């Protein structure tokens, strides 16, 4: 995935967090961290993974506290809402995993 496109995409996600949620700005970097982890895991698996599976994988990892897993799942849930917003949907192909992630 092109790093420049990913950075722009995550900046758009941060703007979504600012405008459409009550998430504190100081948490935005954590939320984008979790979204990056989620996207990396999808790339490793070469398929989409569910929010439940992502949380389970974090638990199995053993490196994260329960509150971090909750935060991660919240971040990914918000990311999924961001991705399904009409403006994003029209500019991304959801049929192709690579295109979907690089838009």
N, C-alpha and C positions, 0 to 999 in steps of 0.2 A: 504494500500500500504506500502510495506517495505520502511522505511525511508532511509536505506542505499542504496537501489536500486534507489530511487528517487534522492538522492544526487548525485550519479554517473551519472545518466541520465541528471540532470541539469548541471553538470560539462561538460558533452559532449555537451550540448546545448551552454554553454558559449564558448567552443572551436569553435563551429560552428560560433558563433557571431564574434569571434576574426578572424577566417580565411576566412569567406565567406561574411562578411558584413562590412559596414563602421561605425557601432555603436561604440561610444566611450566606452572604458573600464569602465570608471566611472559610466556608466549606466547599466552595466551588472546585478548588484544586483536588480535593479528596474525591468528589463526585466524578470529575473527569478521569482521575486515576482508575477508579473502579470501572468506568466505561471502557477505558483502554484495555484493562485486564480482561474484560468480557470479550471485546473484539479479538484480542490475541488468542483467547481460548477457542473462539469460533474458527479462527484461521488455522489453528493447530488441528482442530477436528474436521476441518473442511466442510462444516455444516453448522446450521444454527443450533444453539443450545437453549434450553428453557431457562427461565429465571430460577426455577427450583433446582435444576441440575447445576447451574452456576453456584448457587449457595451451597449445595452439597459438596461440590468440588473444593470450595474454599474451606469448608469444615474439615474435609479429609486432609487438606494441606497441613493443618495443625499450626499454622503461623498466625492465625487471626483470632481475635477475641470475638465473642458472640455479637457485641455491639458493632464491630466492624463489618461483620457479615450482614447484619441488618442494614447498615449504611450502604453497603455494596449493592444489595438487592433493591434498596430504595432508589439508588442512583441509576441502576439499569432499568428499573421500571419507568422512571422519569425519562430516560433516554428513549425507551420504546414509544412513549407518548410523543416525545419530540419527533421521532422518526415518522410517526403516523400523522403528523400535522399536515394539512393540505399543501402548504408551501414546500415542505420537504418532499412529500410524496410525489409531487409533480416533477421534481428535478432528479429523482433517484429511480433506478430500475430495481425493483424488489425481486425480480425473477433471477437475477444473476448475483450471487453472493459477493463477488469481487466488486462489481459496479455498485451494489448496495452500500458497501462499506467505504468506498472511495469517493462517494459524491460529497 
